[in-house]
Each structure stands twice: as structure tokens, then as C-alpha cells.
């Protein structure tokens, strides 16, 4: 079994040619990553509310 860190590194290496940069978990856990998660969550809630789920 691979650890989560090893799996993330493998996926980052595979995504590098497509994205043009190697995504890192440090970016996701940093303040910019947290802000992106919050914005995406708000968009998801607005979408669910307009669909009549909430």
C-alpha cells in the first residue's frame, strides 16, 4: 500500500505535463488553497439552493 503522500506525488507528476507546473499539497494547505476551497463551497451551496435541494 502506498501512503497518501506517495499517491499525491504520483498524481502530481502525471499532471505536470498537462498543467505546465507540478501541483503540490503545500499549495492546497496554504492560505490560497483554503480560500479556493471556501469559494468553491459557496458556489456549490448556491447551486444546490437554486436547484431546490436546500
N, C-alpha and C positions, 0 to 999 in steps of 0.2 A: 504494500500500500504506500502510495505517495502522500506526503504531507500536503496541506493546503498551500503552503508557500511554494513547494515544488510544482504543483499543478498551475498556480498563478504564473510562475516563471515560464513554464512551457507554453501557456496560452499567450503570454506577452511576447515571446519570441516568434510565435506563429502570426501574431497580429502586427508585428513591426513592419513587414514589407507592405502591408495594406494601408496602415495608418501613416507611415512615414516616421514614426517615433515609437519607442518602446514604453508602453504604459506601465506604471509601477504602482504598487499598493500604497506607497508613501503618499502619492498624489491623492488617492481615494480617501485616505485617512486624514489628510490635511484640511485646513480651513476651506480651501476652494472646493474640494470634494464634498465636504459636508454641506456647503452652500448649494452645490448642484443637486445633492440628494433631497434637500428641503424643497427646492424649486420644483423638481420632478414630482415630489409627493403632493405639493399643492396643485399642480396641473392634473395629476391623477384624481385627486379628490373632486376638483371642479368638473372633470369629465364624468366621473361616476354620478355626481349630483345632477348634472344636466341630463344624464341618461335615465334618471329616476330611481337609481339604486338607493340613494340616501334621501 
